[in-house]
Structures are given as structure tokens and as C-alpha cells.
């Protein structure tokens, strides 16, 4: 299913006139993916401004897929341009990360231009942190960094599960109506996984 979805997205991206080539990378290529994996794609738009393309890709993607939310990676800008899309309300882990690449690399887009809705960014961080936690990775510091972005009290007295739960509470209380169904799916998945693992 994941590989099939990835192949369809690659075909769609390769139909865009300014795209030279789209390629998969990450766990789908190394065959190390699992039920929590995302889809990592690099898109070569050499001859075009890759930062500008990243910004335009949101509208392009909306023409083909229902996007529940999207987010940029501002900490990487302007050295790298990545935009992430959530496209499956039943699987909050199915995130499509698209790295927009060009030779020469353009640096026209700034960190200020990729500031997105806070709840989208926190939701992306929450999903990534939950995934790492469930996989058994050491991610306490990352979870604390995420929790510091929102008002959670007594951070140092709480464990990973408590911080993930309180972050999800914040997301539920700060999400617009159109994302509530997706966030409800996150709640369901969180409770299922925490009880299982």
C-alpha cells in the first residue's frame, strides 16, 4: 500500500513540466519501512528556483490530493527546501516529505516565508515523536523540545507518554474545525498504540 501510494505520487510529480525527475529515498528504497513510515521524495527542478517550487507545490498537490495539513521545515531553510503533506486521515503517520532540489541551489526563500500555522507544525512534530517513541528510539529530548513550544507545565516531571498526551490535548484544543476529523484519528491511534506498546 505505502509503496503503491509512493509510486502514484512519483508519477504525478513527474508530469509537472518543470520537474526533471522525482525519486524515492529513505526507508522505501532501503526496504526498511514499517507501518509508521513516511514517503520521502526528492524532486529535481534544476533550471527553476527550487525554493519557489516548494512554495508552489502546496497548490499543485491540492489539485490531486486531499491535504489534511502541510508544513515546511523552517530550520533547514535556505539550505534545504522540504514540504510535508498529510494525505490520509486514517493514518496520521502517512506523511509525504518532498525535498525540492536544484542545481544550482537557490536561496531566495527565507525562514520567515515558511512560517506556517503553529498547530500544523506541532502536529507534524507530535506525529514524528510518537513514531520514534513507539519504535523504541531514545527521543525524550525531542519530545521535550516539542512540548516547550506550547504551554505545558512541569515538563521535567513528566515522561514521554505524558508529554505526548498533553501535546495532543493542546492540538485538539487549538485546531480548526476542518482538521478535527484528522486529529480525532490521531487520538484514536495514540490510545491504541500506547495501550499496545
C-alpha positions as CSV (number, residue, x, y, z in Angstrom):
1,X,0.0,0.0,0.0
2,X,2.7,2.5,1.0
3,X,4.9,1.7,-2.0
4,X,1.9,1.9,-4.3
5,X,0.9,5.3,-2.9
6,X,4.5,6.5,-3.3
7,X,4.7,5.2,-7.0
8,X,1.5,7.1,-7.8
9,X,2.9,10.4,-6.3
10,X,6.1,9.9,-8.2
11,X,4.1,9.6,-11.5
12,X,2.1,12.7,-10.6
13,X,5.2,14.8,-9.8
14,X,6.9,13.7,-13.0
15,X,4.0,15.0,-15.0
16,X,4.8,18.6,-13.9
17,X,6.5,20.4,-16.7
18,X,9.4,21.9,-14.6
19,X,10.2,18.6,-12.8
20,X,13.2,16.9,-14.3
21,X,12.9,13.8,-12.2
22,X,11.3,12.6,-8.9
23,X,12.9,9.8,-7.0
24,X,12.2,8.0,-3.7
25,X,14.7,7.9,-0.9
26,X,14.7,6.7,2.7
27,X,13.1,3.5,4.1
28,X,11.1,2.7,0.9
29,X,14.3,2.4,-1.1
30,X,16.3,0.5,1.6
31,X,13.2,-1.8,2.2
32,X,13.3,-0.9,6.0
33,X,9.9,0.7,6.1
34,X,7.1,-0.2,8.6
35,X,3.6,0.8,9.4
36,X,4.8,4.1,10.8
37,X,7.0,5.1,7.8
38,X,6.5,8.2,5.7
39,X,7.2,8.7,2.0
40,X,10.4,10.5,1.2
41,X,10.7,12.0,-2.3
42,X,13.4,14.2,-3.9
43,X,12.2,16.4,-6.8
44,X,14.8,17.8,-9.2
45,X,13.7,21.1,-10.7
46,X,17.1,22.2,-11.9
47,X,16.7,25.2,-14.2
48,X,14.0,26.6,-11.8
49,X,14.0,28.1,-8.4
50,X,13.6,25.1,-6.1
51,X,12.6,27.3,-3.1
52,X,9.9,28.9,-5.2
53,X,8.8,25.4,-6.4
54,X,8.4,24.2,-2.8
55,X,6.0,27.1,-2.1
56,X,4.1,26.4,-5.3
57,X,3.9,22.7,-4.6
58,X,1.2,23.2,-2.0
59,X,-1.3,24.4,-4.6
60,X,-0.1,21.8,-7.1
61,X,-0.6,19.0,-4.6
62,X,-4.1,20.2,-3.7
63,X,-5.2,19.7,-7.3
64,X,-4.5,16.0,-7.0
65,X,-4.8,15.0,-3.3
66,X,-6.8,16.0,-0.2
67,X,-4.3,17.6,2.1
68,X,-5.3,17.5,5.7
69,X,-2.4,19.7,6.6
70,X,1.0,20.7,5.3
71,X,4.2,22.0,6.9
72,X,7.6,23.2,5.9
73,X,10.9,22.6,7.6
74,X,12.0,26.1,8.6
75,X,15.1,25.0,10.4
76,X,16.5,23.8,7.1
77,X,15.8,26.9,5.1
78,X,17.5,28.2,2.9
79,X,20.0,25.4,2.7
80,X,17.3,22.8,2.0
81,X,13.6,23.0,1.0
82,X,11.2,20.4,2.3
83,X,7.5,20.4,2.5
84,X,5.4,17.7,4.2
85,X,1.9,16.7,3.4
86,X,-0.6,14.6,5.5
87,X,-2.9,12.9,3.0
88,X,-4.6,10.0,4.9
89,X,-6.9,10.8,7.8
90,X,-6.9,7.2,8.8
91,X,-3.1,7.0,9.1
92,X,-1.5,10.1,10.6
93,X,1.9,8.6,10.0
94,X,1.5,8.7,6.3
95,X,3.3,11.9,5.7
96,X,4.8,12.7,2.2
97,X,8.0,14.6,2.6
98,X,9.1,16.3,-0.6
99,X,12.6,17.7,-0.9
100,X,12.9,20.2,-3.7
101,X,16.3,20.1,-5.2
102,X,18.0,22.1,-8.0
103,X,21.5,22.7,-9.4
104,X,22.4,25.4,-8.8
105,X,20.6,25.5,-5.4
106,X,18.6,28.7,-5.0
107,X,18.4,30.6,-1.6
108,X,15.6,33.0,-2.4
109,X,13.1,31.7,0.1
110,X,13.7,32.7,3.7
111,X,12.7,31.2,7.1
112,X,10.2,34.0,7.5
113,X,8.4,33.0,4.4
114,X,7.9,29.4,5.5
115,X,6.3,30.1,8.9
116,X,3.2,28.0,8.9
117,X,0.2,27.6,11.3
118,X,1.6,26.6,14.7
119,X,-0.9,23.8,15.2
120,X,0.3,22.2,11.8
121,X,3.9,22.3,12.9
122,X,3.2,20.9,16.3
123,X,1.1,18.2,14.8
124,X,3.9,17.2,12.5
125,X,6.4,17.1,15.4
126,X,3.9,15.1,17.5
127,X,3.5,12.5,14.8
128,X,7.2,12.2,14.3
129,X,7.9,11.9,18.0
130,X,5.2,9.4,18.6
131,X,6.6,7.3,15.8
132,X,10.1,7.4,17.2
133,X,8.8,6.6,20.7
134,X,6.7,3.6,19.6
135,X,9.7,2.3,17.7
136,X,11.7,2.4,20.9
137,X,14.1,5.1,19.9
138,X,15.6,7.5,22.5
139,X,13.5,10.6,21.9
140,X,12.9,12.2,25.3
141,X,14.9,15.3,24.4
142,X,13.0,15.8,21.1
143,X,9.6,15.4,22.9
144,X,10.6,18.0,25.5
145,X,11.7,20.4,22.7
146,X,8.3,19.9,21.1
147,X,6.5,20.4,24.4
148,X,8.4,23.6,25.1
149,X,6.8,25.2,22.0
150,X,3.4,25.1,23.8
151,X,2.2,25.8,27.3
152,X,2.9,22.6,29.2
153,X,3.7,22.9,32.9
154,X,6.3,20.9,34.9
155,X,8.0,19.5,31.8
156,X,10.8,18.0,33.8
157,X,8.4,15.9,35.9
158,X,6.7,14.2,33.0
159,X,7.6,11.2,30.9
160,X,7.3,10.8,27.2
161,X,3.8,9.4,27.3
162,X,2.5,12.2,29.5
163,X,4.2,14.9,27.2
164,X,2.8,13.3,24.1
165,X,-0.7,13.1,25.6
166,X,-0.6,16.8,26.8
167,X,0.7,17.9,23.4
168,X,-2.2,16.1,21.7
169,X,-4.6,17.8,24.1
170,X,-3.2,21.1,23.0
171,X,-3.5,20.2,19.4
172,X,-7.2,19.2,19.9
173,X,-7.9,22.5,21.6
174,X,-6.2,24.6,19.0
175,X,-7.2,23.0,15.8
176,X,-9.6,24.5,13.3
177,X,-12.9,22.6,12.5
178,X,-11.7,21.2,9.2
179,X,-8.8,19.3,10.8
180,X,-10.8,17.9,13.7
181,X,-11.6,14.6,12.0
182,X,-7.9,14.1,11.3
183,X,-6.9,14.9,14.9
184,X,-9.6,12.5,16.1
185,X,-7.8,9.8,14.1
186,X,-4.6,10.9,15.8
187,X,-6.3,10.4,19.2
188,X,-7.6,7.0,18.3
189,X,-4.2,5.9,17.0
190,X,-2.4,7.3,20.1
191,X,-4.6,5.4,22.5
192,X,-4.3,2.2,20.5
193,X,-0.5,2.4,20.3
194,X,0.1,3.5,23.9
195,X,-2.1,0.7,25.2
196,X,-0.5,-1.9,22.8
197,X,3.2,-0.9,23.4
